[in-house]
């Protein structure tokens, strides 16, 4: 007997139609989304459908997972999950929430109004819910670097012990790396425009977005808009790997309790991991800037660029702009994380009573806003870094240290001179976030990573 998605849909709707609250919490769109996951997870013979045995096996396996999770959350083993156990469980997973927020999450699962959740209530709430357990709900809220906007200053990805021991972490990183590569390639013309305006705008206040593109097209044609993108994509893999490994080590050193990490500890560990990764791959950052700004025929490729820089300027040239780059990690990562946490808590405080699961638009919105705020704070340092990286490659450019360069920009261009090129930078945020999210989801599916 073969079960189609329509049959399964009818089965689920019959189950939840008698419980209005459950139907509201699950949502028709979420049911359709979860149907696809049921079929893909239980379809052992890959015929894009489920027979009765496959469907029965899926439900049994799914229920076992829910029972294991329920028992792990039931700290005192009394057969019920209460408010303190919800709070403690979320804290263990790295999410500190208020008592009121925990109460609202509990209320979204509690059917009989006792302010505790028994096994039957837990099973009914999560059996046909896109998130199978609280750990997955919290994973939605983990602020990671999946949403790639071309900057490498975000707090690194964080994985559970289960993901690390099972090897899922490398699949997650691979999916994120591919998402970043496609996203950066798609928004490369705007990124080149940003660098172009950062470096050349000081010569004339009349340079504009349209004028800059015309100038680049005239000089090198359409393909010139992607100059520097190769090295920008190439540096994703080593930077991600180094950042991940360093982050795991810094967490162990800085966490006050083994197995737990608080928000400020995560920020410190993430910042140090970012600094470590940037130190290791910084020469590629310099080459990316030089290749982005190069004129037609100036360099034949990345290796030719590195060879000419080394011959003409020496090893030190590969670390020009290093100090403002490292300093930029702190305001970017700090504000990005703080804004994301604030937006997350606002959402939870208003909507956790109805459902603990944020939608895709909520997550994309929170990530986009927090990243934009982080960029606003760190952009002047990014501009200084880019100009220092470009020194010696731009005609008439003075070799100035960071402090003198800041002073000169403010004197000649005013305070807003420190924000040259921010328009194309902001223009690329939404498409970059959207592209990276879509590609990440497709890669997760292709690699067999289940939510």
VENTA-V269787 format. One record per helix or strand of 2 or more residues. SS is the DSSP state (helix for helix, strand for strand). FROM is the first residue (numbers start at 0). TO is the last residue. If there is no record, write none. Layout:
ss = (SS;SS)
from = (FROM;FROM)
to = (TO;TO)
This chain:
ss = (strand;helix;helix;helix;strand;helix;strand;helix;helix;strand;helix;helix;helix;helix;helix;helix;helix;helix;helix;helix;helix;helix;helix;helix;helix;helix)
from = (1;4;19;27;49;51;79;82;98;116;118;133;160;167;187;208;221;228;262;301;314;321;359;401;414;421)
to = (2;16;25;41;50;72;80;91;108;117;125;140;165;185;202;219;225;253;292;312;318;350;389;412;418;445)
